[in-house]
Amino acid sequence: MNRRLPALLAFPLIALAGFALTVAVHAQAPKDLFGTWRLNIAKSKFSPGPAPKSMTVTYSAAGFGMRIVVDVVPAEGASQHWEMTPMYDGADHRVTGNPDADTISIRRINDTKGESTFKKKGKVMTVNVRTLSPDAKTLTIDTTGTTGDGKPRHDIAVFER
């Protein structure tokens, strides 16, 4: 019997399993989410407020997850530029530029809905539930948690392409 045969069969099986995992992970991020979204301040609600002057969120594919870039002009203070590349693996991933969060973890709820949990030094600050409209023209992000100074927070941010 040829002892190399099991080793020769192992490589294609490992490659096939890796491909299946790649397809499964990419399938978790809805492709209609990718692109640039602009905050519609008139349709949004911020509690305790005030609303930002402007906000843009850009989603793109990145390896086994997605890249998220946020540019926000708060009601007060300097403009902010946040970047993160989370994966749908339940783990915390680094966030840069956000004064109220240093990590994010994401999970898929269904084809049009996902959840993001932002933490600062291990403490949950906000949970965002992201819902993509059936026509993929509106993105609503429902945020609950606490502000940077510890006040309860509930925002409903409506974004459009």
Sequence and secondary structure as in RCSB ss.txt:
>XXXX:A:sequence
MNRRLPALLAFPLIALAGFALTVAVHAQAPKDLFGTWRLNIAKSKFSPGPAPKSMTVTYSAAGFGMRIVVDVVPA
EGASQHWEMTPMYDGADHRVTGNPDADTISIRRINDTKGESTFKKKGKVMTVNVRTLSPDAKTLTIDTTGTTGDG
KPRHDIAVFER
>XXXX:A:secstr
  THHHHHHHHHHHHHHHHHHHHHHHTTS GGG EEEEE GGG EEES    SEEEEEEEEETTEEEEEEEEE S
SS  EEEEE  BTTS  EEEES TT SEEEEEE SSSEEEEEEEETTEEEEEEEEEE TTSSEEEEEEEEE TTS
 EEEEEEEEE 
